[in-house]
Amino acid sequence: MTAEFQEFVKSKISNCTILFVPAVCTGIAQPMDVGCERPFKAAIANSFSAYLMAIAAAQLKAGVSPSDLQVDLSISSLKLVSCHFIRCGWLRLVNDPHLIRRTWEKCNIWLNLDSSEGLDLCVEACNLEKEGKLFLSQAEALIQADVEDDPDKYIGDDDAAKEEFAKLEADLLLMKSGEYVPDAQPPASDLTAADTPTAFGIKAETFALEQPP
């Protein structure tokens, strides 16, 4: 972030303070990593899972043998529907404003200035900023604690997403073999049937699908 851009931001937003999150601490002091990234990715994965299941259910309903199920997962076929998956992730966040607020609270950024604790923290932060020490002591403690090894605390990890999509791929292979037994009903999309793109090649009302018999 250049000095010119920082000055531009400050000129457009009054009372703006730009702070850089210390290295290795984005999962601690960056709200989107702390509380939004995991539900966003989960909503995308759930939407993609429902998409695959809907295609499989439509083919089974049409009499296609489980071993003959065909799902086109090429980039060209997923270009359009991927926008739907991302929209589901976006709706998961914007439809839950309390989730956004909680992420800021977890980072100790959202302060209630009407409380004595909030005022004390604000004064302490201002003093540390003047000394150029804001975040430094907390960052050192967090790095030593190595909280990234705790999956419940560290969210900015793509491994979980890779495992989820690997499971979806394995489920698809089981569907084709006729041996698939679903663990649970896949979550319905956050969108209504009317919002579902018809470009999926399946009826919109089948997208929030029932398990195939």
N, C-alpha and C positions, 0 to 999 in steps of 0.2 A: 504494500500500500504506500504510494508515494506521498511525499509531504504536500504536494499540490492537491491531491485528492482529499487528504485530511482537512486541509484548509477549506476546500469546497464544501465538505460535509458540515463543518462548523459554521460556515457562512449561511447554510440553508436551514440548519436546525439549531435553535437557541439552546443554551445550557447543555451542549453536547460534549461529552468526554469520551475520547476514543482510547480504549485499552486493549492490549494484545494479550491473549490467553497464553500463558507459558507453555513451552513444549511439554508433551506427554500429559497435558492436563485438560485437553478438550472434552474428555469424558467426565470431567469434574466441574469445570467452570464455563462450559459452553452449553447454553440451554438446549439447543437443538439436538446435540449429542446425548445430553443427559436424559431427556425425557420424551423427545419427539421422534427420533430416528427409528427406534424399535417398532412402535405402533404403526409408523408410516410404512416401513418395510413389510410388516406383518399384514397390513391391509392389502398391499400390492400382491403378496404371495397368496393370500386367501382368494383374491379376485382371480388370479391366474389359475389357482386350483379349481375354482368354480367353473372357469372357462373350459378347462380340460374335461372336467366331469360332465359338463353340459354337452360337449361334443360327443363324448363316449355314450352318454345316456340317449342322445338323439339317434345315434347309429344302432344301438342295441334295440331301441324301440322300433326302428325300421327293419329289424330282422337280421342285422349284420352279426355274424358270429364274433364272439369276444376275441378270437385269434386273428380276425381280419380287421380289427379296429384300425383306423387310419387318422392320425392327427398331424397336420402340417405345422411343424415348429420352425420352419425356415424364417430367416430374418424378414424376407419380403412379405410373408403372410402375417407376421406379428407386428409390422410397422404401425398399422392402423389400430389394432386392438390394444397395443401397448399404451396408447394414450388413455384408454379406458382404465387400465390397471393403475396408472399414475393418478388419474382423477379419483379413483377409489381411495388411494393413499392420502391425497390432498383433502378429500371430504372427511376422512377419519380425523384429521387434525382440526379443520375449521368448524366441524360440528361439535367439537368438545373444547370450548374456550378454557374450561377449568384445567384441562390437561396442559395447555400452554402456560397458564399461571403457575401450576405446580412445578413445572420444569424450572422456572425462574426462582421459585422458592427453594428448590433443592440446591440451586447454585448459590443461595444466600444473596441473590441480586435483588429480588423483590422484597422491599422493606416497607413496613408499616411505619411511616414517619410520625404517626400519631402516638406511637408507643415509645417509652423511654429507651427500650432496647434498640428500636430502629434508629432513633436519633443518635444514640451512642455509637452504633456501628457506622452511621453516616459520617460522624465527626472523625472517628478513627480512620475511615477510608480516606477522607480528605487529607488528614495529616500524613498518612502513609504515601499518598500520591505526591504530596509536596516533597517528600524525602526520596521519591523514586523507588519506594519499597512495596508498593501496592501489589499484592498477590505473591510476593517472593517467599515470605515465610511459610504461607499456606502451601505454595507449590512444592517447596522442598519437603515438607511433611508428607504430602500426598505421593510424591515420587518415591519416597522411602517406603511408604505403605504398599506401593505397587498394587493399587486397587484394580488395575486393568485385568488382573487374573480372576476377578470375581465377576461372573457373567451377569449377576443381578445388579451390579453397580456400573459396569462398563457396557455401554450400548453401541458405541461407534465401531462395531466389529462386523465385518462382512462374512465371517465364517458361518454365523448362524444362518444368513441368507443363502449361502452356498449349500449348507446342509439341507435347508428347506427345499430348495429346487432339486437337489439330488434325490430327496424322498419322493417328490412329485414324479420325477422321471422313473423311479423304481415302481411307483404305484401304477404308472401307465403301462409298464411292461407286464405287471401282474394282471391288469385289466385284459390285456391282449391274450394272456394265457388262460383267462377264465378263473384265476385263483384269487382275485382281489377281494379282500374283506375290509371295508372301510372301518377305521378306528372310531370315527364320529362323524356326525352330519357336518359337512363343510359349511362355514359361515355364509350367510346370504350376503350379497353385495350391498353396499351402502346405497346404491342407486335403485330407483324403482325400475320396474320392467319397461316403462315407457322411455327411460333414459338409456337403456342398453342399446348399443349400436347394432343395427340389423346386418352390418357387414360381417358379423361373426359367421354367417351362413347357417344360423340356427334361430329358432323362434325366440324372441326376446323373453317371453314368459318362462322359458325353460332355463334361463341363465341362473336364477336363484333356484336351483334344481333340487329334486328329491333324489335319493340314492337309487340307482338302477336295481331292479329286482334280482 
